[in-house]
Amino acid sequence: MWRWLLPLLLLGVFPALLAQDYYEEDYEEEEDTRRRKKTSPKTLTTNLIPKNGQNRIAEDCGVELAFLVDSSESAKDNHAQEKQFVIDVVERLQGARLHTGRSLSFRTALLQYSSRSLTEQTFAQWQGVAHFRTRIRDIPYIGQGTYATYAITNLTHLYLQESAMSAVKVTLLLTDGQFHPRNPDIFSAVADAKNQGLRFFMVGITPAANEPGNVQRLRLLANSPSERFLHNLQDRNIVDKVVKEIDSGTFGACVL
């Protein structure tokens, strides 16, 4: 009788054991998977820098601000005033915010011009307002003729080399509106610069800049409308007026 029962028992036991082994292996795999999920670190996104729940990069409005300072013979009595105006504007822009609430971040370059153009500071050399102030106060007066076109051409090249594509490009040309007869075509130079995205303020530095012929010339060189982009260094609150125009949405480029 046992000879008949033994094969039947073996047939019943082995499948059960195999099933138990399979179940235990499957259970261990599931437990291991749960354990890995529980202990795996979460992936952190690094492309955003949160600030009050916002992306700082998207919040800032970048401005590349350049000054072209007249250092010719006719500007001799106004050279110190030009430098102080530049410093005052830059200091006022420090920490400024647009009317939309976005931060205004900027770099500043400065070129002097007379019979030649001298680059006193590039955008890449920008190290903050305090450093800029110290550097600009010490630049010497040059003298000689007024060849503003050279400075405009050199500045356009500087923007192309160092300026970010997304930056708002703002140029303040300080001049008395009178240029040397041999000065290359300034209207063509300004037109080319505007085609590269530069926006021009014209700042007359002497009362002579308010003479009808000079006013007309500067109006043609400045961006439109002229009431926003044409000013005179001798005007009251000139710094406030210029800073207000830069702050007020930076010409619609940073209003989002």
Secondary structure, DSSP 4 states (H G I P E B T S, - for coil): -HHHHHHHHHHHHHHHHHHHHHHHHHHHHHHHHHHHHHHSPPPPP-S--EETTEEHHHH-EEEEEEEEEE-SGGGGGGHHHHHHHHHHHHHHHTT-B-TTS-BEEEEEEEEEESSSEEEEE-GGG---HHHHHHHHHTPPP--S---HHHHHHHHHHHHHHHS-TTSEEEEEEEE-S---TTS--HHHHHHHHHHTTEEEEEEE-SGGGGSHHHHHHHHHHSPSSHHHHEEETTSTTHHHHHHHHHHTGGGGTT--
